[in-house]
């Protein structure tokens, strides 16, 4: 296991070194800002309507997406319309494994595809823009060939992602502007935390019934803490005769590209309130907090008592999915939305002889601090145009279309129909764009995208899992995250069993969810210490990747604590204090730009809503659950 982690470390160190070395020796032959000579576009019409004026031919572009789970079916109605509108056939590439090696090879060999999409939160996207001539500037391309795109770029997004030269080198997906987030809250849209913890409801109910049988006055809030969860898991293990090979508590898989190793650790850090900000508003290194230590020792306690398995430390995404499909974990910690099909399989095919489900749970740390779970506003994936692209003029028009309202509507809803019974289209407008209505609470709201519903035929097909030929949400890496919530009649795409499962896996966590915007900041590329901080950050991430599992599966609590303390000491030797100082400078600048005094609601004395927040049971806010209509087919 240790050897595998060291090999991961070598790979990611190699990526960073290659980026820096290639810059120094100018290994990219396109190391200039020069653009090829193609006819320019004007802003009098959408840019994708102008390509036929000078080049009425179909072209093929290569697009690498650094995500093993991404897929795109180019034989769908929506893919056909994208080709018709833009004249571009997209050939997607994805890595076979999530170890970063394919992207590393592409960079070192100057083999970047025409379009490249990476995780938005990775320093690689910044290094590609700042460290050499790898990318075309989105501004430069749009000014020449897609001026309509410049009008669509959200100013807030631009400010966040612009490089040291004040230019944009990519476009993010799932970026939520503050305006959109406020509108979503206003409409009570079904959006929830980035991740969470879920439990098998039958086991959860059984434990509560058991406790009430002992004491009818038992307080269910008494177990909404780490010790209470531990005791409940022990009872479940004994009551259901789960052996030590059973992942009674399962973490999401450890993946080398994750900042936190397992994304489940990140969400668990939120449950334990391992803050990134102190009471005075300064940046805090979460891994050095008492709450992080409490969390890691809790995980070790689970392992020592046979509630977690060593196999979970090396399990793949597919293996974790199999765990869930078979209902093996009593508790799963991670991003439940990644395994909706597995949760659905368990709900339908479980061995209980009746339908079962996983439901979200909430609990505090030992001190009783009510957690606030994050909803991100700053994106999922980030798409860039490589300087290897021979036709950047056509590619920027493609991006202009995909990120336009017309493109978003196409990818989300398909082709416009005249009404719900029209079989020649897939959606219709219930309210037109710009229409203003009075909400139930007396507020007015203007639907800037209109209010849209699928036709009866399409709703039936989605409900029957027969709508794949349309290609809805493709390519998903280009989606505006707020668009479905603000444009759909349900304020969320709730049309089949899977969609309701996805919502209900986190709905009860809604009262404990806040907008993470205050913490979504980047290091300043113009800072003289920028590369120093980037390298320290990379080294610290690799350091924890090496020792997460060793701490969790340590053979005693004292050994786990010793490894944890030694890792923190190593972090200090690697420049932790300098890193914190540089990060704090960027953090303060970010908060000042957005007018934020405290990024954490726990620290904000004016956040009355948080001060009044309580947990009455691990079930959370069950009134946020979406009831599944009778017409929804559970398949």
C-alpha positions in Angstrom: 0.0 0.0 0.0 2.8 2.4 0.9 4.6 1.6 -2.3 1.4 2.5 -4.3 1.1 5.9 -2.4 4.8 6.6 -3.1 4.3 5.9 -6.8 1.3 8.4 -6.8 3.5 10.9 -5.2 6.2 10.5 -7.9 3.6 11.0 -10.6 2.2 14.2 -9.2 5.7 15.6 -8.5 6.6 14.7 -12.1 3.6 16.7 -13.3 4.6 19.8 -11.4 8.3 19.5 -12.4 7.5 19.0 -16.1 5.3 22.1 -16.1 8.1 24.2 -14.6 10.9 22.6 -16.6 9.1 22.9 -19.9 8.6 26.6 -19.3 12.3 27.1 -18.6 13.4 25.3 -21.8 10.5 26.4 -23.9 9.5 22.9 -24.7 6.2 24.1 -26.2 6.9 25.3 -29.7 3.7 27.4 -29.7 5.3 29.7 -27.0 3.7 32.9 -28.3 0.5 34.8 -28.3 0.2 34.9 -32.1 -3.1 33.9 -33.5 -3.7 32.3 -36.9 -5.2 34.3 -39.7 -8.9 33.6 -40.1 -11.7 36.0 -40.8 -12.9 37.9 -37.7 -16.5 37.8 -36.4 -18.6 40.7 -35.4 -21.0 41.1 -32.4 -24.1 41.8 -34.5 -25.1 38.1 -34.4 -24.0 35.0 -32.5 -20.5 33.9 -33.5 -21.6 30.3 -34.3 -23.8 31.7 -37.0 -20.9 33.3 -38.8 -18.6 30.3 -39.5 -20.3 29.3 -42.8 -19.5 32.7 -44.3 -15.9 31.7 -44.8 -15.6 27.9 -44.1 -18.6 25.8 -44.8 -17.0 22.5 -43.8 -17.3 20.2 -40.9 -14.2 19.8 -38.8 -13.2 17.5 -36.0 -11.6 18.7 -32.7 -10.0 16.6 -30.0 -11.1 17.2 -26.4 -9.4 15.7 -23.4 -11.4 15.5 -20.2 -9.3 14.5 -17.2 -12.0 12.5 -15.5 -12.4 8.8 -15.7 -16.2 9.0 -15.2 -16.9 11.4 -18.1 -18.8 10.1 -21.1 -20.4 11.6 -24.2 -22.6 9.9 -26.7 -22.1 11.6 -30.1 -25.1 9.7 -31.6 -27.8 11.7 -29.9 -30.2 14.4 -31.0 -28.5 17.1 -29.0 -25.0 16.1 -30.4 -26.5 16.3 -33.9 -27.7 19.9 -33.2 -24.3 20.9 -31.8 -22.7 19.6 -35.0 -25.3 21.4 -37.1 -24.9 24.7 -35.3 -21.1 24.8 -35.0 -19.9 22.5 -37.8 -17.8 20.7 -35.3 -17.5 17.0 -34.5 -16.1 16.4 -31.1 -13.8 13.5 -30.4 -13.5 13.1 -26.6 -10.6 11.4 -24.8 -10.5 10.4 -21.1 -7.9 8.7 -18.9 -8.1 5.0 -18.0 -7.0 5.7 -14.5 -7.2 8.8 -12.2 -3.5 8.9 -11.3 -2.7 12.0 -13.5 -0.2 10.0 -15.6 -2.0 10.6 -19.0 -2.2 14.4 -18.5 1.5 14.4 -17.4 2.5 12.5 -20.6 0.5 14.9 -22.8 2.1 17.9 -21.2 5.7 16.6 -21.3 5.3 15.5 -24.9 3.5 18.6 -26.1 0.5 16.5 -27.0 -2.3 18.5 -25.4 -5.5 18.1 -27.4 -7.4 21.0 -29.0 -9.5 21.4 -25.9 -8.4 20.3 -22.4 -10.7 20.0 -19.3 -9.3 19.5 -15.8 -10.7 19.8 -12.3 -11.3 23.5 -11.5 -9.7 23.2 -8.1 -6.3 21.9 -9.3 -3.2 24.0 -9.5 -2.5 22.5 -12.9 -5.0 24.8 -14.6 -3.1 27.8 -13.2 0.3 26.4 -14.1 -0.8 25.7 -17.6 -1.8 29.3 -18.0 1.1 30.9 -16.1 4.0 28.7 -16.7 4.4 28.7 -20.5 2.8 28.9 -23.9 0.3 26.1 -23.5 -3.0 27.9 -23.8 -4.7 30.5 -25.9 -6.3 33.3 -24.0 -10.1 33.1 -24.1 -10.2 36.9 -24.3 -7.9 36.9 -27.3 -9.8 34.2 -29.1 -13.2 35.8 -28.3 -12.2 39.3 -29.3 -11.3 38.1 -32.7 -13.7 35.3 -33.5 -16.5 35.2 -30.8 -17.2 38.7 -29.5 -20.6 37.6 -28.3 -18.9 35.3 -25.8 -17.4 38.3 -24.1 -20.9 39.5 -23.3 -21.7 36.2 -21.7 -18.7 35.8 -19.5 -19.9 36.4 -15.9 -17.9 39.3 -14.4 -17.7 37.5 -11.1 -16.4 34.3 -12.7 -13.9 36.4 -14.8 -12.5 38.1 -11.7 -12.1 34.7 -9.9 -10.4 32.9 -12.7 -8.4 35.6 -14.6 -4.6 35.1 -14.8 -1.8 37.5 -13.7 -2.1 39.2 -17.1 -5.8 39.9 -16.5 -6.8 37.4 -19.1 -9.0 34.3 -18.9 -7.5 31.0 -20.0 -10.5 28.8 -19.5 -14.2 28.6 -18.8 -15.6 26.7 -15.8 -18.6 24.5 -15.5 -21.1 24.6 -12.6 -20.1 28.1 -11.7 -22.8 29.7 -9.5 -22.8 33.5 -9.3 -24.0 35.1 -6.1 -27.0 36.5 -8.0 -27.9 33.0 -9.2 -27.5 31.5 -5.7 -29.7 34.2 -4.2 -32.4 33.5 -6.9 -32.1 29.7 -6.1 -32.7 30.4 -2.5 -35.6 32.7 -3.3 -37.2 29.9 -5.3 -36.4 27.3 -2.7 -34.6 25.3 -5.3 -33.6 21.7 -4.6 -29.9 22.2 -4.2 -27.8 20.8 -1.3 -24.4 20.4 0.1 -21.5 19.2 -2.0 -21.2 16.0 0.0 -22.6 14.3 3.1 -23.0 11.3 5.2 -25.8 8.8 4.6 -27.0 5.7 6.5 -29.3 2.7 5.8 -32.7 3.9 7.0 -33.8 0.4 8.1 -30.8 0.1 10.4 -31.1 3.7 11.6 -34.8 3.2 12.5 -34.0 -0.1 14.2 -31.5 1.5 16.5 -33.9 4.4 17.4 -36.7 1.8 18.1 -34.2 -0.1 20.3 -33.3 3.0 22.3 -36.9 4.0 22.8 -37.7 0.4 23.9 -35.1 0.9 26.7 -36.3 4.4 27.6 -39.5 5.9 26.2 -38.1 9.4 27.1 -34.8 8.8 25.3 -33.6 12.0 23.5 -32.6 11.2 19.8 -30.4 14.3 19.8 -28.1 12.5 22.3 -26.5 10.4 19.6 -25.9 13.3 17.1 -22.2 13.4 18.0 -19.2 11.2 17.2 -19.5 9.0 20.2 -23.2 8.5 19.6 -22.6 7.6 15.9 -19.8 5.2 17.0 -22.1 3.4 19.6 -24.9 3.2 17.0 -22.6 1.6 14.5 -21.4 -0.9 17.1 -25.0 -1.9 17.9 -25.7 -2.3 14.1 -22.6 -4.5 13.7 -23.7 -6.7 16.5 -27.4 -6.8 15.8 -27.0 -7.6 12.1 -24.0 -10.0 12.7 -21.7 -8.0 10.4 -18.2 -9.6 10.3 -15.0 -7.6 10.3 -14.7 -7.7 6.5 -18.0 -5.8 6.2 -17.5 -2.0 5.6 -20.0 -1.0 8.3 -18.7 2.6 7.8 -17.3 3.2 4.3 -15.3 6.2 3.0 -15.4 7.3 -0.6 -12.3 6.0 -2.4 -8.9 7.5 -2.0 -7.8 9.0 -5.3 -4.5 10.7 -6.0 -6.0 13.8 -7.7 -8.1 14.6 -4.6 -6.9 17.5 -2.4 -8.1 15.6 0.6 -7.2 12.1 -0.6 -10.8 10.8 -0.2 -13.4 13.4 -0.8 -15.2 11.9 2.1 -12.5 13.3 4.4 -13.3 16.7 3.2 -17.0 16.4 4.0 -16.2 14.8 7.3 -14.0 17.8 8.2 -17.1 19.9 7.8 -19.1 17.7 10.1 -16.3 18.0 12.7 -16.0 21.7 12.1 -12.3 21.7 11.2 -12.5 25.4 10.2 -10.3 27.2 7.6 -10.8 30.5 9.5 -10.2 31.5 13.1 -12.4 33.7 15.3 -10.5 36.8 14.0 -11.0 35.9 10.4 -7.6 34.6 9.6 -6.8 31.6 7.4 -6.3 28.4 9.2 -4.7 25.2 8.0 -7.4 22.6 8.7 -5.0 19.7 9.1 -3.5 21.5 12.1 -6.8 22.0 14.0 -7.9 20.0 17.1 -11.0 19.1 15.2 -9.1 17.4 12.4 -7.2 15.4 15.0 -10.5 14.4 16.7 -11.8 13.3 13.3 -8.8 11.2 12.4 -8.7 9.5 15.8 -12.5 8.8 15.4 -11.8 7.1 12.1 -9.1 5.1 13.8 -11.5 4.1 16.5 -13.9 2.9 13.9 -11.2 0.8 12.4 -9.9 -0.7 15.7 -13.5 -1.8 16.5 -14.0 -3.5 13.1 -16.3 -0.8 11.8 -14.0 0.2 8.9 -11.9 -2.1 6.8 -8.3 -1.8 5.5 -9.7 -2.7 2.1 -11.6 0.5 2.1 -8.3 2.4 2.0 -7.5 0.9 -1.4 -11.0 0.4 -2.8 -11.8 1.8 -6.3 -14.9 3.8 -7.2 -16.4 0.7 -8.7 -15.7 -1.3 -5.5 -17.3 1.3 -3.4 -20.3 1.3 -5.7 -20.6 -2.4 -5.3 -20.6 -2.0 -1.5 -23.5 0.4 -1.8 -25.4 -1.7 -4.4 -25.3 -4.6 -1.9 -26.3 -2.4 1.1 -23.1 -3.4 2.9 -22.3 0.0 4.6 -24.5 1.0 7.4 -22.9 4.5 6.9 -21.3 6.0 3.8 -19.2 9.1 3.9 -18.5 11.0 0.7 -20.4 12.5 -2.3 -23.6 10.5 -2.5 -24.5 12.0 -5.9 -21.5 10.0 -7.3 -23.3 6.7 -6.6 -27.0 7.4 -7.4 -27.3 4.3 -9.6 -25.9 2.2 -6.8 -28.3 3.6 -4.2 -31.1 3.1 -6.6 -30.1 -0.5 -7.2 -30.1 -1.2 -3.4 -33.5 0.5 -3.0 -35.1 -1.7 -5.7 -33.1 -5.0 -5.4 -32.4 -5.2 -1.7 -32.7 -8.5 0.2 -35.2 -7.2 2.7 -38.3 -8.1 0.7 -39.3 -4.5 0.8 -38.0 -1.2 -0.5 -35.1 0.3 1.5 -33.1 3.4 1.2 -30.2 5.4 2.4 -31.0 8.7 4.1 -28.7 11.6 5.1 -27.6 12.0 8.7 -26.2 15.0 10.6 -24.1 15.3 13.8 -21.8 17.6 15.7 -18.2 17.3 16.8 -17.6 16.3 20.5 -17.8 19.9 21.6 -21.3 20.1 20.1 -20.5 22.6 17.3 -23.3 22.4 14.8 -21.6 21.9 11.4 -22.3 24.0 8.3 -22.0 22.0 5.1 -20.8 23.7 2.0 -22.4 24.3 -1.4 -19.7 25.4 -3.8 -20.2 28.3 -6.2 -16.9 28.0 -8.0 -17.1 25.2 -10.4 -16.5 21.6 -11.1 -14.4 21.3 -14.3 -12.4 23.9 -16.3 -12.0 23.9 -20.1 -9.1 25.5 -21.9 -8.0 25.9 -25.5 -4.6 24.4 -26.3 -2.2 26.2 -28.5 -1.9 22.9 -30.4 -5.4 23.7 -31.8 -5.2 24.3 -35.5 -8.7 25.9 -35.7 -9.1 28.1 -32.6 -11.4 30.3 -34.6 -14.0 27.5 -34.8 -13.3 26.1 -31.3 -14.1 29.5 -29.6 -17.4 29.6 -31.5 -18.2 26.1 -30.2 -17.6 27.3 -26.6 -19.6 30.4 -27.3 -22.5 28.2 -28.3 -22.2 25.7 -25.4 -22.1 28.4 -22.8 -24.8 30.6 -24.3 -28.4 30.4 -23.1 -29.4 28.7 -26.4 -26.7 26.1 -25.8 -27.6 25.6 -22.2 -31.3 25.2 -23.2 -30.4 22.7 -25.9 -28.2 20.6 -23.5 -30.7 20.6 -20.7 -34.0 20.4 -22.6 -33.4 19.7 -26.3 -35.6 21.1 -29.0 -38.5 23.5 -28.5 -42.1 22.3 -28.9 -45.3 24.3 -29.2 -46.8 22.7 -26.0 -46.9 19.7 -23.8 -48.5 17.4 -26.4 -46.2 18.4 -29.3 -44.3 15.3 -30.3 -42.0 17.2 -32.6 -40.1 18.9 -29.8 -38.9 18.0 -26.3 -39.7 21.1 -24.2 -42.0 24.1 -24.0 -42.1 27.4 -22.2 -44.5 27.6 -19.3 -43.4 31.2 -18.8 -41.4 33.2 -21.2 -38.0 34.6 -20.5 -38.3 37.9 -18.7 -41.7 37.2 -17.3 -42.3 38.4 -13.7 -44.5 36.7 -11.2 -45.6 37.1 -7.5 -44.2 34.3 -5.3 -46.1 32.8 -2.4 -44.2 34.9 0.2 -45.2 38.1 -1.6 -41.9 38.7 -3.3 -41.7 39.2 -7.1 -39.3 37.2 -9.3 -38.4 37.5 -12.9 -37.6 34.3 -14.7 -34.6 35.5 -16.8 -34.5 32.1 -18.6 -38.2 31.6 -18.6 -39.9 28.6 -16.9 -39.6 25.4 -18.9 -41.0 21.9 -18.8 -40.5 18.8 -20.9 -43.3 17.6 -23.2 -45.5 14.8 -22.0 -43.8 12.3 -24.3 -40.3 13.2 -23.0 -41.4 13.1 -19.4 -42.7 9.6 -19.9 -39.5 8.6 -21.6 -37.3 10.0 -18.8 -39.5 8.3 -16.2 -39.1 5.0 -18.1 -35.3 5.5 -18.5 -35.8 5.6 -22.3 -34.4 9.1 -23.0 -30.7 8.5 -23.6 -31.1 9.1 -27.3 -31.8 12.7 -26.7 -28.4 13.3 -24.9 -29.7 15.7 -22.2 -26.9 17.3 -20.1 -24.3 16.6 -22.8 -21.5 17.6 -22.6 -22.0 18.1 -18.9 -18.6 19.8 -18.5 -20.1 22.9 -20.1 -23.1 23.4 -17.8 -24.1 26.4 -15.9 -25.0 24.8 -12.5 -27.8 27.2 -11.7 -29.6 27.0 -15.0 -31.8 23.9 -14.4 -32.8 25.2 -11.0 -33.7 28.7 -12.3 -35.4 27.5 -15.5 -37.3 24.4 -14.6 -40.9 24.2 -13.3 -39.7 21.9 -10.5 -36.7 24.1 -9.7 -34.7 21.0 -10.4 -34.8 18.2 -13.0 -37.1 15.8 -11.0 -38.6 13.5 -13.6 -37.5 10.0 -12.7 -36.7 7.8 -9.7 -33.0 8.5 -9.9 -33.5 12.2 -9.6 -35.6 11.9 -6.5 -33.1 9.6 -5.0 -30.3 12.1 -5.7 -32.2 14.9 -4.1 -33.3 12.9 -1.0 -29.8 11.6 -0.3 -29.0 15.2 0.9 -32.2 17.1 1.2 -32.4 16.8 5.0 -29.0 18.5 5.2 -30.3 21.7 3.7 -30.7 23.6 7.0 -27.0 23.0 7.7 -25.8 24.1 4.3 -24.2 27.4 3.5 -22.5 29.1 0.5 -18.8 28.3 0.5 -17.9 31.4 -1.6 -15.8 33.0 1.2 -13.3 30.0 1.1 -13.2 29.6 -2.7 -10.1 31.7 -3.4 -6.9 31.1 -5.3 -3.4 32.2 -4.6 -2.5 35.4 -6.4 -0.3 34.5 -9.4 1.3 38.0 -9.3 2.5 37.5 -5.8 6.3 37.0 -5.7 5.8 34.0 -3.4 3.2 32.4 -5.7 5.2 29.5 -6.9 6.7 29.0 -3.5 3.2 28.5 -2.1 2.1 26.3 -5.0 5.0 24.0 -4.4 4.5 23.9 -0.7 0.8 23.2 -1.2 1.6 20.4 -3.6 4.1 18.9 -1.1 1.7 19.1 1.8 -1.0 17.4 -0.2 1.3 14.6 -1.2 2.4 14.3 2.4 -1.1 13.7 3.7 -1.9 11.4 0.8 1.0 9.2 2.1 -0.2 9.1 5.7 -4.1 9.3 5.7 -4.5 5.5 5.5 -1.7 4.8 7.9 -3.3 7.0 10.6 -6.8 5.4 10.1 -5.5 1.8 10.2 -2.9 2.3 12.9 -3.0 -0.6 15.4 -3.6 1.7 18.4 -4.9 5.2 19.1 -1.5 6.2 20.5 0.2 5.1 17.3 -2.4 6.9 15.2 -1.8 10.1 17.2 2.0 9.6 16.9 1.8 9.3 13.1 -0.5 12.3 12.9 1.8 14.5 15.0 4.9 13.4 13.0 3.0 14.3 9.8 2.2 17.7 11.1 5.9 18.2 12.2 6.9 17.2 8.6 4.5 19.8 7.3 6.2 22.4 9.4 9.6 21.4 8.0 8.1 21.7 4.5 7.2 25.4 5.0 3.8 25.3 6.5 4.1 28.6 8.3 5.2 30.4 5.2 2.4 28.7 3.3 -0.2 29.9 5.8 1.0 33.5 5.6 0.8 33.5 1.8 -2.6 31.9 1.9 -3.9 34.3 4.5 -2.9 37.3 2.3 -4.9 35.8 -0.6 -7.8 34.9 1.7 -8.1 38.5 3.1 -7.9 40.0 -0.4 -10.6 37.6 -1.6 -12.9 38.4 1.3 -12.4 42.1 0.8 -13.2 41.8 -2.9 -16.6 40.2 -2.0 -17.3 42.3 1.1 -17.0 39.3 3.4 -15.9 39.8 7.0 -16.2 36.2 8.0 -16.2 33.3 5.6 -17.4 30.8 8.1 -20.9 31.2 9.6 -19.6 29.8 12.8 -17.4 32.9 13.2 -19.9 35.5 12.0 -21.6 37.1 15.0 -24.2 38.6 12.7 -25.3 35.2 11.4 -28.3 34.8 13.6 -29.6 31.9 11.6 -26.5 29.9 12.4 -26.5 30.9 16.1 -30.0 29.5 16.4 -29.3 26.3 14.5 -29.7 23.1 16.5 -29.8 19.3 15.8 -32.8 17.5 17.2 -31.9 14.1 15.7 -29.4 12.6 13.3 -32.2 12.6 10.7 -31.8 16.3 10.1 -34.4 18.5 8.4 -36.8 15.7 7.1 -39.3 18.3 6.0 -36.9 19.2 3.1 -37.4 15.7 1.7 -39.1 15.6 -1.7 -42.0 13.2 -1.8 -41.9 11.0 -4.8 -45.1 11.3 -7.0 -47.1 8.2 -7.6 -46.5 8.4 -11.4 -42.7 8.0 -11.0 -41.7 4.5 -11.9 -39.3 3.0 -9.5 -36.9 1.3 -11.8 
